[in-house]
Amino acid sequence: MNAGKKKTVIESLGVYLPPHVESARDVVQQCQHPIRYSLEKHTGIRERRKAGETEFAIDIAFKAAKLCLETSKFAASDIDLLVCCNISRYDGPGFQFSFEPSTAIRLRTQLGCRQAICFDVSNACAGMFTAIKVAHALLQSGAVTNALVVSGEYITHLTGTAQKEISDSRDARMACLTLGDAGAAITLEQISGTVAGFAEVDMYTLGGHSDCCVGRATESGAGGAIMLTDSQRIHRVAISQSVRHSADVLARNDWDITKLQHFIMHQTAKGAIDEFTRQFNELQGFAALDDANMIYNIEKRANTATTSHFVALWDHVHSGRINDNEAVCFAAPTIQTFVRTGPTPLDRLGPDLLDVDPDFAEIVRRARLVAATTRLMDLVMDQHVAAGIGNVYKSELLFLRRLDPYSTVGSVSDDAIEQLYREAGKQLRRNVDASQRNPAHRRATTTDGRLFVYDRYRLACRRCGGNVNRNYDDAQGRSTYWCPACQQP
């Protein structure tokens, strides 16, 4: 990312840390099976911040964004682009994981960023840098004049699962004990004629090693989610690759390595940072990195995933170690990359269904521009027509309006289309409110917090008692659920 005459700069930085502090010793002692292991000795982690009682991922993200905007020259209503990039989707008590509406859409409503283009980006622990790279491209193109990048990580719930399951210190779940919770947010803009700003953000993926760190639902009776990590392999691969990559980027930008002022790695363990330092110095042939310029922020924060670099930056700016006009190099090794911004050009998205008063006449007009043979299950997923409907709502909305997903646009009236999208807006706005989340945290459409047809293949229809059907033949190859009896052509 070479900014040329204009550079993308961090205009404001906000970090939120949950108030509850938990020691590394307590983390180990709370394991159900006693293990002989000093977390502090082996990782350098002495304590961490922990959420999960009254605040969760989206709450942490919201608080970080609020703190960022409090010190920004931009008001929430000024923000042009909002990108959310946390790994965690644990947004409420009782394993409430949320996917639709996206975190960015919900934050836009909560923060009041009414004019912002918004979407989520997912790229493991390199999520914030991926979002910065995407935001920079949009800033350079002139599509936006500023951006808010935010992440809220509530990941210590993985620790809770691991404490029930770990049997010894060689267990693949041990890395779960190194996690901490934190939120970070930055506002970005472009400025001409400045030495400040990002000189380059360069990333690549090592997909062949994606099995090094896997998060999934646990298979034990403990319940919840778990992270399985091959720590030795992931450090061996990530560190060696990151050392060479960092050296290449610094050389490409003519940075004088002898005058490196600050270097911030992904904060996973002190040993990993030490090994990066050793390999980097060996490559350079002299001690380019040492305690004077390498940032260690692991002791009191632990590994906070996507936010770790910016928590470290915030801590050391506030401590006075990092000052104005000083250069900082970030190293963010990533093992797997999944970036989804949608297939639609951002400036051609249809009306936002989360707006207070969506333009339904415009939505109907756009619906009539698509081919008359377009099936309704493909229409509602077309973000050109209206923005906000995902795969769960696709099935639920068509059921609520008694529309056959295979019926075509040309076979239904303008009023039927308008009522379909009015129902969509109603359901989306209803489920933005945290109080409306159902226990599984899929978007509830029934009055008692459940879904009518989605993920209910071969179960009884809640309306007529017939069997719910399923197919994978929409335009994107995604699942569609419907009741043939209730949704006749």
CORKA-V710114 format. One record per backbone hydrogen bond with DSSP energy under -1.0 kcal/mol. NH is the residue of the N-H (numbers start at 0). CO is the residue of the C=O. If there is no record, write none. Layout:
nh = (NH;NH)
co = (CO;CO)
This chain:
nh = (5;6;8;10;11;13;15;21;23;26;27;28;29;30;31;36;41;42;43;45;46;47;49;51;56;59;60;61;62;63;64;65;66;67;68;69;77;78;81;82;83;84;90;90;95;96;97;105;106;107;108;109;110;111;112;113;115;116;118;120;125;126;129;130;131;132;133;134;135;136;137;138;139;140;142;143;146;147;148;149;150;152;157;159;160;161;162;165;170;173;175;176;177;178;179;180;181;182;183;184;185;186;187;188;190;192;197;208;209;211;213;215;217;225;227;228;229;230;233;234;235;236;237;238;239;240;241;242;243;244;245;246;247;248;249;250;251;252;253;254;258;259;262;263;267;269;272;273;274;275;276;277;278;279;280;281;282;283;284;285;287;292;293;294;301;302;306;307;310;311;312;313;314;315;316;317;318;320;321;325;328;330;347;348;349;352;354;359;362;363;364;365;366;367;368;373;375;376;377;378;379;381;384;385;386;393;394;395;396;397;398;399;400;401;402;406;408;409;410;411;416;417;418;419;420;421;422;423;424;425;426;427;428;429;430;435;436;440;444;445;448;455;457;458;460;464;467;468;470;476;479;481;486)
co = (2;190;188;186;186;184;182;47;45;22;23;24;25;27;162;34;37;38;39;298;298;21;19;54;89;55;56;57;58;59;60;61;62;63;64;65;74;75;116;147;118;149;88;95;91;94;88;101;102;103;104;105;106;107;107;111;112;79;81;83;122;123;125;126;127;128;129;130;131;132;133;134;135;136;137;137;187;80;185;82;183;181;154;155;156;157;158;161;167;170;172;173;174;175;302;48;152;15;150;13;148;11;146;8;6;4;7;205;206;208;227;225;223;215;213;171;211;228;229;230;231;232;233;234;235;236;237;238;239;240;241;242;243;244;245;246;247;248;250;249;255;256;292;328;265;42;268;269;270;271;272;273;274;275;276;277;278;279;280;280;285;289;289;262;297;177;303;304;306;307;308;309;310;311;312;313;314;315;315;322;261;263;344;345;382;386;351;357;358;359;360;361;362;363;365;370;406;404;374;374;375;378;381;381;350;389;390;391;392;393;394;395;396;398;397;403;373;371;407;408;412;413;414;415;416;417;418;419;420;421;422;423;424;425;426;432;433;437;449;449;445;452;467;455;465;460;458;481;479;473;470;468;482)
